[in-house]
Amino acid sequence: MKNRYIYTVDFDKIKNDKFHDECGVFGIINSQYAANSVRYALYSMQHRGQESAGIASAHLGRINLYKSSGLVNDIFSDRIIFDYLPGDTAIGHNRYVTFGGSKIENIQPFVEYIDDQWIAIAHNGHIINTPELRCALEITGVHFESSGDTEVILKLIANSPEHNIIDKITDALKKTIGAYSLVFLLKDMMIAVRDPHGFRPLSFARKGDEWSVASESCAFDVLKMEYIRPIEAGEMMIFRKGEKPLSLFPFDEPEQTSACVFEFIYFARPDSFVFGKQVDIIRRRLGEHLALEHPVNNADVVIPIPDSSNTAAVGYADRLSLRCEPGILRNHYIGRTFIEPLQVIREFAVRMKYSVVRN
């Protein structure tokens, strides 16, 4: 099956000016239809990445992988794909386009053969000391297939002097500086990790003997799984079939955690829980606080710019006893506009996306 991708902008010749380290990750273990469940979970988190997606599944000691450029529903529209993704454990990834990294070889998950077993990784975050780590590994003869930071984590694990895979992962991550929420897939287990600062969200859920992890709880809702709690900053959770999850805190504790406020303001879905809080409630409170700090008492109406500001506008209007009206409509066939790599492209996309209710 061919990888489908089209590029209409030469990103190597233009200046990039955008935020670029948000993605969506998901994993599930002990599920009869693991890969298909990952597909629906990724579809529910499509807003977290619109460039590409991939799924890796574990079966009979092997890891099977399918990934491509495009939207989830397009990539996995052919049911025959899931015949090539057997097994009851799988992980998936939605990728958010990055400058210089819009290449097929950068699509996740990545797979590596380490100590007589296959391991796959899905990563949401940004390792800021990647150039130094990559250079040090290349000096020793390590070869890289991609240009991103996720493969660097895998190569660090593969070259760790530790003897078991848990210690290898811990040793590798201790060498990194930056933000990460990671899901690893092995032949008999799934491992989820958040960086000690807790910058990126990651939670886990359960349905019977099935366990899953996700960037946002909306992925659990579509599978009717019970949200349990966020994975804590610096926590590593190990999921094995027929066992309760094992929780470890293998990293030094930082002075403070630093959850990304962008998740609450804009990025996450309002029905999701991130960092243990429901996004809708936080946005309403932000709107209320904005009304206290910057009231406009002679206004006629409060109009949100859909969709992220909808509940913030309700909170603002309620605090000032104003009407909140849908004066701007959104074309739901246009994706997220901030995700585009250039301001000129974003402005054109916004003109297509929004229209004014003129009355």
Secondary structure, 3 states (H helix, E strand, C coil): CCCCCCCCCCHHHCCCCCCCCCCEEEEEECCCCHHHHHHHHHHHCHHHCCCEEEEEEEECCEEEEEEEECCHHHHCCCHHHHHHCCCCEEEEEEECCCCCCCCHHHCCCEEEEECCEEEEEEEEEEECCHHHHHHHHHHCCCCCCCCCCHHHHHHHHHCCCCCCHHHHHHHHHHCCCEEEEEEEECCCEEEEEECCCCCCCCEEEEECCEEEEECCCHHHHHCCCEEEEECCCCCEEEEECCCCCEEECCCCCCCCCCCCCHHHHHHCCCCCEECCEEHHHHHHHHHHHHHHHCCCCCCCEECCCCCCCHHHHHHHHHHHCCEECCCEEECCCCCCCCCCCCHHHHHHHHHHHEEECCC
